[in-house]
Amino acid sequence: MKYSICSTVYNNAPRLRASLDSILRYINPKEFEIVVVDSKSTDGTLEILQEYAHKFPNFKIIVKKCTRGRGRQIAFENSSGEYIIPVDLDTIYLPQWWELIKAYEKWEGRGKYALQAIYSGIYPRHLLEKVGGWKDLQYAEDFDLWWRLIEIDAFKWYPLITGENWEEKEPEKRQAKNIFKLIYRKYLKERDIFRGKPQYTLKLRLKEVRKWSTTVSYYGFWIPIVTLARVKSIVEGIKRRDAQKDIERWFENYINMNIKGKMDYTSTPFPQVYITKWALYVKKLVLYENQLRPTFFSDNISREVV
């Protein structure tokens, strides 16, 4: 098997069929396998997955309560493909998703680099094995993986939008049944932000939270939760990374796959306090793409920002 499409899912019945159909319309099920880890859904998600497993012989389901990162890793460990294609089953995939796969097939960097676009990517199995795959994180599990691949010079990114992601109007109602579970999920998210995005300091994260939280919730809820999460990351020995250096390094790993479609240069995985620097690099990248500058790093713009 050359390609394994891997995913993890929890309580996503309303969107699941549309997402799976958007994938299956492009691939030959005999040449691809699909591996999905269901985190013990309770809304009919598993039954829908079983319908597809009956139709397609290369459709594998694993039921295990787990975090999103652990679910991705379990799917990977139970796959057989030379290349792993992670997908989100709350996303409707566009023709650009299939074009990305075809472009990767012809790319000279195939096998040497993992390639990440918006909502999907392609990862050589040997590279995932080399860096240890996905960690047991509920949030930021992808970003954590990307940096481990960057550290061994095995990652490229291309901001092509390959799908349309569904944003649940009441996401917490779907995921948490009571206030205690909701609080715990908020803590897990903050904990994993510090684990998976070590560019954050406590001050930076609280500064972001303050922008969208009310005064009462900020002082009564968010400061204790975020502080506890940061302390946890310190106890675990998570070392902070230099965000300014990481942003430059991130852009050094940009690749143009020359696929027609919408691009998203605005989505930044870094702390929002660095949005000015991110915007400057985006501007420089666009100029480079339009061949208005001979090389992407022909001048140093880091002096222009914080």
N, C-alpha and C positions, 0 to 999 in steps of 0.2 A: 504494500500500500504506500503510495507516494505522499498523499495529503490526509491529515486527520484534522477535522473541524471539531474543536473542543469548546465546551461551555459548562457553566454551572448556573443553576436557576433555583429560585424560591418564590412560590406563590405568584406566578406570572401567567396564569391561564388566559386572561383577556387578550393578550398580545401574542401568545406563543405560536398559534397556528400561522398567523400572518408573518411572523419572523422566520419560522422554519420554511414556509413556502417561498419566501424571498431568497432563501439560500438554495433550496432544492431546484428552483427554476433554472439555475445556472449550471449546476454540477451534474456529472454522471454518477449516480449513486453506486455504481459498480466500481468506480475508480477512486471514490472518496469514502472515508468512513466518518461517521458523526458520533462523538462520545459526549454525553450529557450527564452531569452529576446533579441530581435533584436533592436539595437539602431538606428532605421530608416536608414537601409542600402539603398544604391542607385545602387548597382551593380547586383541585381538579387538574393541576399541572401534570402530575404523574400519569394520570389516565390519558391525557392528550399525548404525552411522550410515548406511551405504550401503543397508541394508535399508529404512530409513525414507525415505531419499531416493528410492528407487524407488517407494514407495507415495504419497508426497506431493510434488507438483510444486514447491511453494514451500519445499522443504527443501534448503538449500545447505550443502555441506561444503567447508572449506578446510583443507588439511593443511600445517602449518608448525610447526617446533620453536620454541617461544617461551615467555616467562613468562606468568603468568596475566593480568597487566595488559595486556601486548602482545596476548595472544589476544583479550581483550575488545575492545581497540581495533580489531584486524583484523576481527573480526566486525561491529563497528559500521560500519567503513569500507566493508564489502561488503554492507551492508543498505540498504534503500530506504525504510523506514517513517518516518512523521512522528514516531512515538514509539518509543523503544527500551525493551524490557523485558529486563533482564539476569536470567538464571537460572543456577542451579548444577545440573549434571546428576548430582550425588550426593544430590539432595534430591527427596523425594516431595511434590508440591504438593497442598495441601488446597483445599477449596471457597473458603476465605477468599482465596486467590490470585486467583481469578476475580472474587470480590466486590470486591476492591481495584481491579481494572481497571474494573469497571462503575461503582464509586463515583468513580473518577478522571474517567470520561467525563462525569459530571454535576457535577463539582466546579467552582466558579467560578475556582479557581486553575489549572485545566488549561491547559497551554501556558506559563504564567508561571512555574510551579515544577516542579522534579523532586520526586517523592515516593518515599521509601524506607521500606519495612517490613522485617520480619525475613525474610530469605532472598530478597527480591525488591524491585523498585522499578519506577518508570516515569519515563522521562527524555525530555523533548522534544529532538528532534534539534538544533534551533538552539542550545539551551543547552549541549549537549555540544560542539558545534562552537565555541562562544564561549570555553569554558574549556580546550579542547584535548583533551577526552576522557580516556581512561585512560592513565596513564604506564606505562613498561616496568618494572613491579615484580612480584615473585613473591608478595609478601605486602603487606597494608595498601593495596592499590591502590584499593579502594573508599573507604576513609576519606580517602585523599588527594584523591580526586575530590570527595567530599562537602564538604570544606572549601573547595575552589576555587569550588564552587557557592554555599556560604554567603557567601563574600566578595562575590559579586555579588547577594546577596539573592534566590537562585533555588532554595532547597532547603527541603523540609519532611520531617519524619520522623514515623512513626506506628508504635508498637511492636507491631503485630499480627503474630502468627506465621502465616506463609502456607505453611509446609511443615515437613516432618520431615527433618532432615539426617542422613545416614548417617555414622557415625564408624567408620572402618576400625579393627579391633582391632590391626592391625600396619601403620600407615600408612607407616612408613619402609621396610618390606620391599617395599611396593608401589611406592614412588617411587625408592628408591636401591638400586643393585645391589651396591655395595661401600662400604667404610668411608670412602674418600676422597670419594666422591660424597655420602655422608651428612654428613660434616663440612662440605663445601661448601654443602650445602643449609641446614645450621644457620647458617652464616655469612650466606647470602643472606637468611634470615629476619630475623636481627638487623639486617643492613644496611637492609633495607626497613622495619623497624619505625622506625628513626631517620629514614628518608626520608619515610615515609607518616604517621608519628605524631610530629611534631617536638615534642610536649609532653614527650617523654622526655629526661632527662639520662642520662649514664652511670651516675651513682649510683642513680637511680630504677630503671633497668632491671636493674642488678646486684642491687638489693634484692629485686626480684620473682623473679629467677632463683634467688636463694639460698633462697627459701622451698620450692622443689620439687626442687632438685638436691642430690646427695650432696656431702659435704665434699670428697672427692677430685675429683669431676667439676667442682665449682665452681671450685676453685683451679687444677686442672690443665687444664681445658677451657674452661669458660664465661667466666672472666675474660679470657683472651686473645682469645677469639672476639668477645665483646661489645665489648671495648675496641677491637679492630681495626675493627669495624663502626662504632663511634662516631667514630673518627678519620677513617674514610672519609667519613662524612656531613659532618664539619667541613671536610675538604678540598674537598668538593663545594659548600660554601657553604650548607648547609641551616641555616636560622635556627630557633632554638628558639622555640616558642610558649608562651604563658602558659596552663597547663592550667586554672587556676581561672577565668580569664576565659572560656576556651573552653567550659567546662562550662556556665556561665551562658548563653552565646550559643547553645550546642547546644539547651538547653531552650527558649529563646525561639523556636526553629523547630519546636516540637511542633505537630502538628495532629491533631484528632480527626475521623476519617472516619466514625465511628458504624457500624462493622461488627461484627457479633457474632462472637466468637471469643476465643481465648486471647491474652493480651498478655504481653510480656516486658519488664518495666521494669528488670530486674537486669543485663542484659548491657551492660557499659560499654566503650566504645572507648578509654577514657583510662587512664593509669597507675593501678595498683591502690592506690597510696598515697593517691589522692583518692577512694577508695571511700566514705568517710564523707560527703564533700560530695555525691557522686552520690546516696547513699541519702537525704540530706535533701531534695534536689531531687525525687527520686521521691516521697517522702512528700508534699511540697507539691503535686506534680502530681496525685496521687491525691485529695487534698483539693479541689483545684480542679475535677477531673472530677466529684466528688460535690457540687459547688456549695457547699462549705463555706467557700470563699473567693471573693470576687467576681472577682478577677483573679489570674492566675498569679504575677505579680511584685508582689503587694500589700505585701510586706515583704521586707527584705533578710536572707537567712539566711547570706550569705557570712561574716559575722562569727562565726558559730558554729563554723567549721571552720578547718582549717589554712590 
